[in-house]
Amino acid sequence: MIKKALVPSILSLLVMAAGCQSTTSAPPEINHDNDTIQIYTTLYPLAFFASQIGGKHVEVETIMAPGTDSHTFEPTTKQMIEVAESDLFIYNGYGMEPYADKMSESLQSEEIVLLEATKDLDIDEMTGITDEDHAAEDEHSDHEDHATEDEHSDHEDHATEDEHSDHEDHATEDEHSDHEEDTQHEDEHEGHHHGDVDSHIWIDPNYSVQLAETIKNQLITMKPEMSGEFEENFETLKTRLVDLDQKFTTLLESKESKELLVSHAAFGYWESRYGIEQIAISGISSTEEPSQKQLADIIKLAQEHDIQYVVFEQNVSAKIGEIIQNEIGAEAAYLHNLSVLTEEDIQNNEDFFTLMEKNLNTLDTILK
């Protein structure tokens, strides 16, 4: 296993990260076996894929406690040391886990393998955001094509709220910001490190296949004698993911109205893949809450689209969503973003596919 020399490296990292620790309790300790690959992951889908592919040859834990908001989570000292003592740490990347980036920088020369699961994905295919997502951010939106977030913003009240600006006047305020303009981003974009890039990759079964393949390749590198078994397990998983994609396609093709009012912009890849139009209350990060003006625009947009449901998530605050729900007289619905399981999910033996099936049922109910 990992040498004790790793511990000072982790401790130095912890000093750098002081003040941002979470009170979240650590996950159960892994009972290490030299014949298995000890794995920690940040997000549930990564743990599920690793477990499905690795089978009996891996022991997998996620570092986030049940129900944790993945956008605000910070690991404890104990968790970070446990990660350093494992064989493989898998994280999503693309700004989902800033702490993982720090850990990667600190441990890249050590024996532990740190795998960014999205490393083989093309950033151009990962925007996952359309103008619909940010319609409420633009007070001049015509609520039809929502393109006015780019060309008709007054650039006075919303300079920091337009993530799809044409960048003629505000190139440094969007996805290419060097963060020297942080004082102008205190409201909607604090802590948003990757502009328009949506890090919720796993929500699209097609991208999940790519994540799983990256994990499979790493497991083969670490345990080549089991390559045949890993390949077979991956193909089984891939078949199920392809089937899931077909279920989404079939369902959404039958719907004429696909507007979805969601608690935060976690479902962008369903837009580009299946034509769903998400109207997001909060941004790509759940911490990006709407201003009063944006809130009013969201309510107006929901009324114009005759939205009958406000969609809540398993690990995102419902406070603002409940305000909108009461204002427009909508019912509550629930979609699981799968970033983390809840205690109830665990007790009910839910997994990636059972939760996705529930999401399909929810979409069937709330879309027309």
C-alpha positions as CSV (number, residue, x, y, z in Angstrom):
1,M,0.0,0.0,0.0
2,I,0.9,3.7,0.1
3,K,4.1,4.6,2.0
4,K,3.9,6.6,5.2
5,A,6.0,9.2,3.4
6,L,2.7,10.3,1.8
7,V,1.3,11.6,5.1
8,P,3.6,14.7,5.3
9,S,2.6,15.6,1.8
10,I,-1.1,15.4,2.7
11,L,-0.5,17.3,5.9
12,S,1.1,20.2,4.1
13,L,-1.9,20.2,1.8
14,L,-4.2,20.4,4.7
15,V,-2.3,23.5,6.1
16,M,-2.9,25.1,2.7
17,A,-6.6,24.2,2.8
18,A,-7.1,25.2,6.4
19,G,-10.3,27.0,7.1
20,C,-12.3,25.2,4.5
21,Q,-12.8,21.8,6.1
22,S,-16.2,20.2,6.3
23,T,-17.8,18.8,9.5
24,T,-19.0,15.8,7.4
25,S,-18.1,12.5,9.0
26,A,-15.6,10.3,7.3
27,P,-16.8,7.2,5.4
28,P,-16.2,3.8,6.9
29,E,-12.6,2.6,6.8
30,I,-11.8,0.1,4.1
31,N,-10.5,-3.3,5.3
32,H,-7.5,-3.3,3.1
33,D,-6.6,-6.4,1.1
34,N,-3.3,-6.6,-0.8
35,D,-5.1,-8.5,-3.6
36,T,-7.6,-5.7,-4.2
37,I,-7.4,-2.2,-5.6
38,Q,-8.4,0.3,-2.9
39,I,-10.4,3.1,-4.4
40,Y,-11.8,6.3,-3.2
41,T,-14.1,8.5,-5.4
42,T,-15.7,11.9,-5.0
43,L,-19.0,11.2,-6.7
44,Y,-21.4,8.3,-6.5
45,P,-21.5,7.5,-10.3
46,L,-17.7,7.1,-10.3
47,A,-17.9,4.7,-7.4
48,F,-20.7,2.7,-9.1
49,F,-18.8,2.4,-12.4
50,A,-15.6,1.4,-10.6
51,S,-17.4,-1.2,-8.6
52,Q,-19.3,-2.6,-11.6
53,I,-16.1,-2.9,-13.7
54,G,-13.7,-4.0,-10.9
55,G,-16.0,-6.5,-9.2
56,K,-14.3,-8.5,-6.5
57,H,-10.9,-7.0,-7.4
58,V,-11.8,-3.6,-6.0
59,E,-13.0,-2.0,-2.8
60,V,-14.6,1.3,-3.4
61,E,-15.7,4.1,-1.1
62,T,-17.0,7.7,-1.8
63,I,-15.7,10.4,0.4
64,M,-18.9,12.4,0.5
65,A,-21.5,11.5,3.2
66,P,-25.0,10.7,2.1
67,G,-27.0,13.7,0.9
68,T,-24.0,16.0,0.7
69,D,-24.1,18.9,-1.8
70,S,-21.2,18.1,-4.1
71,H,-20.7,21.7,-4.9
72,T,-19.9,22.7,-1.3
73,F,-18.3,19.6,0.1
74,E,-14.7,19.8,1.5
75,P,-13.0,16.6,2.8
76,T,-12.0,16.3,6.4
77,T,-8.4,15.8,7.5
78,K,-9.0,12.1,8.2
79,Q,-10.6,11.6,4.8
80,M,-7.7,13.2,2.9
81,I,-5.2,11.0,4.7
82,E,-7.2,7.9,4.0
83,V,-7.3,8.9,0.3
84,A,-3.5,9.2,0.3
85,E,-3.2,5.7,1.7
86,S,-5.4,4.1,-1.0
87,D,-4.3,2.9,-4.4
88,L,-6.6,5.0,-6.6
89,F,-8.5,8.2,-6.2
90,I,-11.0,9.0,-8.9
91,Y,-12.5,12.4,-9.3
92,N,-14.7,14.0,-11.9
93,G,-12.8,17.2,-12.8
94,Y,-13.9,20.3,-14.7
95,G,-14.4,22.3,-11.5
96,M,-16.7,19.9,-9.7
97,E,-14.2,19.3,-6.9
98,P,-11.7,22.2,-6.4
99,Y,-10.2,20.3,-3.5
100,A,-9.4,17.3,-5.8
101,D,-7.4,19.7,-8.0
102,K,-5.4,20.7,-4.9
103,M,-4.9,17.0,-4.0
104,S,-3.8,16.1,-7.5
105,E,-1.2,18.9,-7.5
106,S,0.2,17.7,-4.1
107,L,0.2,14.0,-4.8
108,Q,1.1,13.8,-8.5
109,S,4.6,12.6,-7.7
110,E,3.5,10.0,-5.2
111,E,2.6,6.3,-5.6
112,I,-1.2,6.8,-5.4
113,V,-2.9,7.2,-8.8
114,L,-5.2,10.2,-9.2
115,L,-7.6,9.7,-12.1
116,E,-9.6,12.6,-13.5
117,A,-12.5,10.7,-15.0
118,T,-13.3,13.4,-17.6
119,K,-9.7,13.7,-18.9
120,D,-10.5,12.0,-22.2
121,L,-13.7,14.1,-23.0
122,D,-13.6,16.9,-25.4
123,I,-14.4,20.3,-23.7
124,D,-16.2,21.4,-26.9
125,E,-18.7,18.6,-26.3
126,M,-19.2,19.4,-22.7
127,T,-20.8,22.8,-22.6
128,G,-24.2,21.2,-21.8
129,I,-25.7,24.7,-21.5
130,T,-28.2,26.5,-23.7
131,D,-29.6,30.0,-23.6
132,E,-32.7,28.6,-22.0
133,D,-30.8,27.8,-18.8
134,H,-29.9,31.4,-18.2
135,A,-33.0,33.1,-19.6
136,A,-33.9,34.4,-16.2
137,E,-30.5,36.1,-16.0
138,D,-31.3,38.6,-18.7
139,E,-33.9,41.2,-18.0
140,H,-34.4,41.8,-21.7
141,S,-35.1,38.2,-22.6
142,D,-38.0,37.8,-25.0
143,H,-38.7,34.4,-23.5
144,E,-38.9,32.8,-26.9
145,D,-35.5,31.9,-28.2
146,H,-33.6,33.3,-25.2
147,A,-30.9,34.5,-27.4
148,T,-31.0,38.0,-25.9
149,E,-28.7,36.9,-23.2
150,D,-26.0,37.4,-25.7
151,E,-26.9,40.3,-28.0
152,H,-29.4,42.5,-26.0
153,S,-28.1,42.6,-22.5
154,D,-27.9,46.1,-21.1
155,H,-24.5,45.3,-19.6
156,E,-25.4,47.4,-16.6
157,D,-27.3,45.3,-14.3
158,H,-26.2,41.9,-15.6
159,A,-22.6,42.2,-16.6
160,T,-21.8,39.3,-14.4
161,E,-25.0,37.3,-15.0
162,D,-24.5,36.6,-18.7
163,E,-22.6,33.4,-19.2
164,H,-23.3,33.4,-23.0
165,S,-22.2,37.0,-23.8
166,D,-20.7,37.6,-27.2
167,H,-17.6,38.5,-25.2
168,E,-17.2,41.8,-27.1
169,D,-17.5,43.8,-24.0
170,H,-17.2,41.2,-21.3
171,A,-14.7,38.5,-22.4
172,T,-13.0,38.5,-19.1
173,E,-16.2,38.1,-17.1
174,D,-17.2,34.8,-18.5
175,E,-15.6,31.4,-19.1
176,H,-12.1,32.8,-19.9
177,S,-11.9,34.9,-16.8
178,D,-8.5,35.2,-15.2
179,H,-10.3,35.9,-11.9
180,E,-8.9,39.4,-11.7
181,E,-12.5,40.6,-12.0
182,D,-13.7,38.6,-9.0
183,T,-15.2,41.7,-7.3
184,Q,-17.6,42.0,-10.2
185,H,-18.8,38.4,-9.7
186,E,-19.8,38.5,-6.1
187,D,-23.4,37.8,-6.8
188,E,-24.0,35.1,-9.3
189,H,-20.5,33.6,-10.1
190,E,-18.6,33.4,-6.9
191,G,-16.5,30.3,-6.9
192,H,-17.4,29.4,-10.5
193,H,-14.1,28.3,-12.0
194,H,-15.1,27.0,-15.4
195,G,-17.6,29.4,-16.9
196,D,-20.2,27.6,-19.0
197,V,-18.7,24.1,-18.6
198,D,-21.2,21.8,-17.0
199,S,-19.5,19.2,-14.9
200,H,-22.5,17.0,-14.4
201,I,-21.2,14.6,-17.1
202,W,-22.7,11.4,-15.8
203,I,-26.3,12.6,-16.3
204,D,-25.9,11.7,-20.0
205,P,-25.6,7.9,-20.4
206,N,-23.4,8.4,-23.4
207,Y,-20.8,10.4,-21.5
208,S,-21.1,7.8,-18.7
209,V,-19.9,5.2,-21.1
210,Q,-16.8,7.3,-21.6
211,L,-16.3,7.9,-17.9
212,A,-16.6,4.1,-17.3
213,E,-14.1,3.4,-20.1
214,T,-11.6,5.7,-18.6
215,I,-12.0,3.9,-15.3
216,K,-11.8,0.5,-16.9
217,N,-8.5,1.4,-18.7
218,Q,-7.0,2.6,-15.4
219,L,-8.0,-0.6,-13.6
220,I,-6.4,-2.7,-16.4
221,T,-3.2,-0.7,-16.1
222,M,-3.1,-1.4,-12.4
223,K,-4.2,-5.1,-12.6
224,P,-3.4,-6.3,-16.2
225,E,-3.9,-9.9,-15.3
226,M,-7.6,-9.2,-14.8
227,S,-8.0,-7.3,-18.1
228,G,-10.4,-9.9,-19.6
229,E,-12.7,-9.7,-16.7
230,F,-12.6,-5.9,-16.6
231,E,-13.3,-5.7,-20.3
232,E,-16.3,-8.1,-19.9
233,N,-17.7,-6.1,-17.0
234,F,-17.3,-2.9,-18.8
235,E,-19.2,-4.2,-21.9
236,T,-22.0,-5.3,-19.6
237,L,-22.2,-1.9,-18.0
238,K,-21.9,-0.2,-21.4
239,T,-24.9,-2.2,-22.7
240,R,-27.0,-1.1,-19.8
241,L,-26.0,2.6,-20.4
242,V,-26.8,2.4,-24.1
243,D,-30.2,0.9,-23.2
244,L,-30.8,3.7,-20.7
245,D,-29.9,6.3,-23.4
246,Q,-32.5,4.7,-25.7
247,K,-35.1,4.9,-23.0
248,F,-34.5,8.6,-22.6
249,T,-34.6,9.1,-26.4
250,T,-37.9,7.2,-26.8
251,L,-39.6,9.0,-23.9
252,L,-38.5,12.5,-24.9
253,E,-39.4,12.0,-28.5
254,S,-43.0,11.4,-27.4
255,K,-43.1,14.8,-25.6
256,E,-44.2,18.0,-27.3
257,S,-43.5,20.4,-24.4
258,K,-40.1,19.8,-22.7
259,E,-39.6,22.8,-20.4
260,L,-38.3,21.8,-17.0
261,L,-38.1,24.1,-14.0
262,V,-35.2,22.7,-11.9
263,S,-33.5,23.7,-8.7
264,H,-30.1,24.1,-10.3
265,A,-28.6,23.6,-13.8
266,A,-27.6,20.0,-13.4
267,F,-29.4,18.6,-16.4
268,G,-27.8,20.5,-19.3
269,Y,-26.7,17.3,-21.1
270,W,-30.3,16.2,-21.3
271,E,-30.9,19.4,-23.3
272,S,-28.2,18.8,-25.9
273,R,-29.0,15.1,-26.1
274,Y,-32.7,14.8,-25.8
275,G,-34.1,18.3,-26.3
276,I,-35.2,19.0,-22.7
277,E,-35.2,22.8,-21.9
278,Q,-34.2,23.3,-18.3
279,I,-35.1,26.6,-16.6
280,A,-32.7,26.6,-13.8
281,I,-33.3,28.4,-10.5
282,S,-29.6,28.3,-9.5
283,G,-26.6,28.0,-11.8
284,I,-24.3,25.1,-12.7
285,S,-23.2,25.2,-9.0
286,S,-26.1,25.1,-6.5
287,T,-24.3,28.0,-4.7
288,E,-25.1,30.4,-7.6
289,E,-28.4,31.7,-6.3
290,P,-30.6,34.0,-8.4
291,S,-30.9,37.7,-7.7
292,Q,-34.3,39.3,-7.0
293,K,-34.5,40.4,-10.7
294,Q,-33.6,36.9,-11.9
295,L,-36.1,35.4,-9.5
296,A,-38.9,37.5,-11.0
297,D,-37.8,36.6,-14.5
298,I,-37.9,32.9,-13.6
299,I,-41.4,33.2,-12.2
300,K,-42.5,35.1,-15.4
301,L,-40.9,32.5,-17.6
302,A,-42.5,29.6,-15.7
303,Q,-45.9,31.2,-16.0
304,E,-45.4,31.8,-19.8
305,H,-44.5,28.2,-20.3
306,D,-47.4,27.1,-18.0
307,I,-45.0,25.1,-15.8
308,Q,-47.0,22.8,-13.5
309,Y,-44.1,21.4,-11.5
310,V,-41.0,22.7,-9.7
311,V,-38.3,20.0,-9.7
312,F,-36.3,19.5,-6.6
313,E,-33.2,17.4,-6.1
314,Q,-32.0,15.1,-3.4
315,N,-29.1,17.2,-2.2
316,V,-29.9,20.8,-3.1
317,S,-31.6,23.3,-0.9
318,A,-35.4,23.6,-1.7
319,K,-35.8,27.1,-0.1
320,I,-35.9,29.2,-3.3
321,G,-37.7,26.5,-5.3
322,E,-40.5,26.5,-2.7
323,I,-40.9,30.3,-3.0
324,I,-41.4,29.9,-6.8
325,Q,-43.6,26.9,-6.3
326,N,-45.9,28.9,-4.1
327,E,-45.9,31.9,-6.4
328,I,-46.9,30.0,-9.5
329,G,-49.1,27.4,-7.8
330,A,-47.0,24.4,-9.0
331,E,-46.7,20.9,-7.6
332,A,-43.4,19.5,-6.4
333,A,-41.5,16.8,-8.3
334,Y,-38.1,15.2,-7.8
335,L,-35.2,14.3,-10.0
336,H,-32.1,12.6,-8.7
337,N,-28.9,14.2,-10.0
338,L,-27.0,11.1,-8.8
339,S,-23.9,13.0,-7.6
340,V,-24.5,11.4,-4.1
341,L,-26.9,8.9,-2.6
342,T,-29.1,9.8,0.3
343,E,-29.6,7.6,3.4
344,E,-32.9,6.6,2.1
345,D,-31.4,5.6,-1.3
346,I,-28.9,3.3,0.6
347,Q,-31.6,1.8,2.7
348,N,-33.7,1.0,-0.4
349,N,-30.7,-0.5,-2.2
350,E,-31.0,2.1,-5.0
351,D,-28.2,2.3,-7.6
352,F,-27.4,4.3,-10.7
353,F,-29.9,2.5,-12.9
354,T,-32.8,2.3,-10.5
355,L,-32.5,6.1,-9.8
356,M,-32.3,6.8,-13.5
357,E,-35.5,4.8,-14.0
358,K,-37.2,6.9,-11.4
359,N,-36.0,10.0,-13.2
360,L,-37.6,8.7,-16.4
361,N,-40.8,8.1,-14.6
362,T,-40.7,11.7,-13.2
363,L,-40.0,13.1,-16.7
364,D,-42.9,11.1,-18.1
365,T,-45.2,12.6,-15.4
366,I,-44.2,16.2,-15.6
367,L,-43.6,16.7,-19.3
368,K,-46.4,17.1,-21.8
